[in-house]
Amino acid sequence: MASPYFTSLVTVVLLAVLLAAGGVAYPGFLSLQVLFNLLIDNAFLLVIAVGMSFVILSGGIDLSVGSVLALTTMISAWLLQSWHLPPLLVIAIALALGAGFGAAMGAMIHYFKLQPFIVTLAGMFLARGLCYLISINSITIDDPLYVAMSQTQLPVLGGFISPGALIALLTLAAAVYVAHCTPFGRAIYAVGGSEQSALMMGLRVGRTKVLIYAFSGFCAALAGVLFSFYMLSGYGLHAQGTELDAIAAVVIGGTLLSGGYGYVAGSLSGVLVLGTIQTLIAFDGTLSSWWTRIVIGGLLFVFCVVQRLMALGAGRKT
């Protein structure tokens, strides 16, 4: 467990360095509300990263999460605006559909022995395409509950966070407990370490895989609900490329792409690193937003190489 511990620690140090650099370069950067805004603006990404961390810990990948988020916003907007269903029922339907979509992909991956990359790529295209069956245009949400969730400010230490940020933190806390304190969490690590060994130990690998992808789909749908609160609209173009941001956040947070090692809590530090980079570029005002992608791509290369070198070092010691 030394490798993920080290990379997670490096991420925390990197976050501290970025925040310190921003504080020195830009007055007001380290104000409490700016830090809270990192959580508010990236709440949906944190929820998706939590689900993605379970998938990557198991040795898989889920490319469908961004499209499922967009589909959730479209379904929510359509049910609210056209069918006038109660908002809580709409949220329940969206979460159930997301979990069911993920479970179906997990079942295909396990029982048909298909590669997660291909199955979730198909899921990505399917979910994104279904958005345009509902509408090719953006659908505005004016439901009072959604508007209230969008505008509510929860006071914290002289600043405020949004209900979405609070939900994201609660989701993270629940996921950390599940991953480290339950038999299901231990099964995730076992499957990611060696699926064959997990089978020999008598673990229900098929059930575990289906539940992992169901949880990832649930998190993507929950992120879609939070994104609906944030944007007050449903649109098929929402969250394009978010699946890649989530993978980057999980890897930068210290989870090994090979599976079996990592910490779910690292997703928070990974998301905050990405958010801090975006905020630094926004404060600068002279750099294009594409510099965010360039910096994140460089960081991802570095973290992948460090993880690989540490894995090779651990292999030589054994």
Secondary structure, DSSP 8 states (H G I E B T S, - for coil): -HHHHHHHHHHHHHHHHHHHHHHHHSTTTT-HHHHHHHHHHTHHHHHHHHHHHHHHHTT-----HHHHHHHHHHHHHHHHHTS---HHHHHHHHHHHHHHHHHHHHHHHHHTT--HHHHHHHHHHHHHHHHHHH-SS-EE---HHHHHHHH--EEETTEEE-HHHHHHHHHHHHHHHHHHHSHHHHHHHHHHH-HHHHHHTT--HHHHHHHHHHHHHHHHHHHHHHHHHHHSEE-TTTTTTHHHHHHHHHHHTT--TTSS---TTHHHHHHHHHHHHHHHHHHH-SS-THHHHHHHHHHHHHHHHHHHHHHHHHHHH-
